[in-house]
Amino acid sequence: MSGRLEILRDYFPTAIYNGNELIFISEDSLVKLTEHFRGDLNEKDRVSIIRVRLHARNEHGEFEMYHYEDFQLKDVRDQAGEIEKFIQHAVGRNLKE
């Protein structure tokens, strides 16, 4: 598991980890968090980016991605807080319940 996703997994205890991403799922929405890196291969110069992908059910009942947003805050607590606010506004529910 990547370092930033591991920390976010602790921050969002209702998330499901499938080996590659953190997933929040409800009857109407699906949210996936993945980690990407920008910068050199040198670990101290790499910048961790968390991509949040939002999905909603389409007319066939399948989840379809409709928006994504990248979060590139250095402090993981700030990043987790901003991700939480973004998802809450997008899907209209609290992720920690």
C-alpha positions as CSV (number, residue, x, y, z in Angstrom):
1,M,0.0,0.0,0.0
2,S,1.3,3.4,-0.8
3,G,2.2,5.7,2.1
4,R,-0.4,8.4,1.6
5,L,-3.3,6.0,0.9
6,E,-2.3,4.1,4.1
7,I,-2.7,7.3,6.1
8,L,-5.9,8.2,4.4
9,R,-7.2,4.7,5.1
10,D,-6.8,5.4,8.8
11,Y,-8.5,8.9,8.4
12,F,-11.5,7.4,6.6
13,P,-12.3,4.2,8.5
14,T,-15.4,3.4,6.4
15,A,-13.3,3.2,3.2
16,I,-12.6,-0.2,1.6
17,Y,-9.0,-0.8,0.3
18,N,-8.7,-3.2,-2.7
19,G,-5.0,-3.1,-3.1
20,N,-4.9,-0.1,-5.4
21,E,-7.4,2.4,-4.2
22,L,-9.6,3.5,-1.4
23,I,-13.3,3.1,-2.2
24,F,-16.5,4.6,-0.7
25,I,-19.7,3.1,-2.0
26,S,-23.3,3.7,-1.3
27,E,-26.5,2.8,-3.2
28,D,-26.2,6.0,-5.4
29,S,-22.6,6.9,-5.5
30,L,-19.1,5.4,-5.7
31,V,-15.9,7.4,-4.8
32,K,-12.4,6.1,-5.6
33,L,-9.1,7.5,-4.3
34,T,-5.8,6.7,-6.0
35,E,-2.3,7.9,-5.4
36,H,-0.1,9.3,-8.2
37,F,3.3,10.9,-8.1
38,R,4.7,14.0,-9.9
39,G,8.4,14.7,-10.0
40,D,11.6,12.7,-10.0
41,L,11.9,9.1,-9.2
42,N,13.9,10.3,-6.2
43,E,11.5,9.8,-3.3
44,K,12.2,13.0,-1.5
45,D,11.5,15.0,-4.7
46,R,8.3,13.2,-5.6
47,V,5.0,14.9,-4.8
48,S,2.0,12.7,-3.8
49,I,-1.2,13.5,-5.6
50,I,-4.5,11.9,-4.5
51,R,-7.0,11.7,-7.3
52,V,-10.6,11.5,-6.2
53,R,-13.0,10.1,-8.8
54,L,-16.7,10.5,-8.4
55,H,-19.2,8.0,-10.0
56,A,-23.0,8.0,-10.1
57,R,-25.4,5.4,-11.3
58,N,-26.5,5.7,-14.9
59,E,-29.8,4.8,-16.4
60,H,-28.7,1.1,-16.6
61,G,-27.9,1.0,-12.9
62,E,-24.1,0.9,-13.5
63,F,-21.6,3.3,-11.9
64,E,-20.2,5.9,-14.4
65,M,-17.5,8.4,-13.6
66,Y,-18.6,12.0,-14.0
67,H,-15.8,14.0,-12.4
68,Y,-12.4,13.8,-10.8
69,E,-10.2,16.2,-8.8
70,D,-6.5,16.0,-7.9
71,F,-5.4,17.0,-4.4
72,Q,-1.7,17.9,-4.0
73,L,-1.4,19.3,-0.5
74,K,1.9,18.5,1.2
75,D,0.4,18.1,4.7
76,V,-1.6,14.9,4.8
77,R,-4.0,16.2,7.4
78,D,-4.9,19.2,5.3
79,Q,-5.2,16.9,2.2
80,A,-7.5,14.5,4.1
81,G,-9.7,17.4,5.3
82,E,-10.0,19.0,1.9
83,I,-10.8,15.6,0.3
84,E,-13.5,14.9,2.9
85,K,-15.1,18.3,2.3
86,F,-15.0,17.8,-1.5
87,I,-16.6,14.4,-1.3
88,Q,-19.3,15.5,1.3
89,H,-20.3,18.4,-1.0
90,A,-20.3,16.2,-4.1
91,V,-22.2,13.2,-2.8
92,G,-24.1,14.9,0.1
93,R,-23.1,12.5,2.9
94,N,-20.6,12.2,5.8
95,L,-17.8,9.7,4.9
96,K,-16.9,8.9,8.5
97,E,-20.3,7.4,9.4
